[in-house]
Amino acid sequence: MPQPKPTQPPGTKFIGSDGYWLVINEYGRLDREHRLIWEEAHGAIPPGYQIHHINHDRTDNRLENLECVDTVTHKRLHVGHRWIDGVWFKTCSKCGWVGPDSAYPTKKIVDGVRHTRGNCRPCDRARVQELNKRRRMQ
């Protein structure tokens, strides 16, 4: 099956609908620029790893703003976790308290990774008490 011809020449850059810089390669396909920049400097990205924008600006593809992280770490970085002295910390979505990940009630464990709710123990306790109170009133 013949390849569709690109409407723009190879090397053309534009920002895609997801906010990342895209580059048309020599085959007319789209590559994410931040991945190309990382691979040019450090080689191939290992399976199970992703390129993270440290300042969370998808258009800032300076090499010093990029880091290669595993998928779980990448997800944690995007939901507000911070890595401090070998411990993951997060902020309670209800009261704003910052504490270690272990201080948050366990929601479930998937493939050895502990997924937690966004509320600290006291806020989660208050949430459960409020739910029980509503159930009793019905």
N, C-alpha and C positions, 0 to 999 in steps of 0.2 A: 504494500500500500504506500503510495507516495506521500512524503512529508508535506504538510502545508507550508507555503512560503511565508516567511515573516514579513509583516508589513513595514517593519523598521529594520535598519541594518544592525548586525551584531555589535554589541557594546553599548547600545542605546539603554539609558537608565531612566526609570520612572518610579514613582511611589505607588505601590499596589493598594488595593482596597483594605488590606490588613495593616497598612502603615509602614511596611518594610520597603527599602530600596530594592528594586528588581532590576536585573541586567539580562538583556537578550544575549544568549550564547551563540556560538557559530552554527548551531543546529536549529536555531530559531526557538529554542525553549527558554524558559525563564529560570534564572538562578537568583537566590537571595544574596545580595552583595555582602552582607556581614559574614556569611559562610565562606564566600570566595576569599575575602580578606584574611580570615582566620587560616584557611587552608594554604594560602600563599605563604604565610609567615610560619606556620607550625606543621604543615602536612595535613593528611586526611583526618577528619573528625571520627573518632572511634565509635563503633555501634553503641547505642544506648546513651550517647552524650549529645548535648545541645550547646549552641553558642548563646550566651546570656549577655545582654546589654546592661552593664553595671549601673548606669544612671537611669535605666528604664526608658530611655529615648530611642525608639526603634530606628530613627533616622541618623543617629550618631554612630557611625561605623568606624571611628578611630580605633586602631588596634588596642590602645590602652584602655578603651571602654568595653572591650570584649573579653569574655572568659569562657572556657570550655568546662561545662559542669554536667554531672549525670542528671538524668531526667527527674529524679525525686528531688534533688537539691534545687533544680531549676524551678520546679513547681513551688517548693517552699519559699524561695526568694520572691516569687510573684504573689504570694498570699500574705506577705508581711513578716515572715520569719527572719530572724537575724542570727548569725553564727558568732557567738562571743565566747572566747576562751574554751573552745571545744564543746559548747553546749548550744542547742537551738533555743532561742527566746522568741516569744510572740506577744502581741498586744491583745488584751481582752477586747472584743468588739462591743461589749456593753459598758464597762466601767473605765477602760483605758489602761488598766494595770498591766505592766510588762513583767513577765515571769518566764521561767524555764518551761519548755514544752511539757515536761513531766507534771506540771502543776495544772494541766488542763485535762478534764475527764476524757477517757478514751471513748471514741466513737466506734472504731473497728480497727482491726489489723488486717492488712492485705499484703501478701507476699513479704511479710516481716516488717512492713512499714506501718507505723502507728498513725492513723488519721484521727485528728481531734476536732472537737467543736471549737467555735470561735470564742467561747466564754470561759472565764476562769471558774474554779470550783465554787466559790461563793455565788457568783452570778448564775451558774448552772443549777445550783441548789435552789436558788430563788425562782428560777424558771420552772423547775419541776414542781416546787410547792404551789406555784400559781396554777399550773396545769391541773394538779390534784384538787385544788380548791375549786376550780371551774367544773371539774367532773362531779364533785360532791354536790355542787349547787344544781346540777341538771337533773 
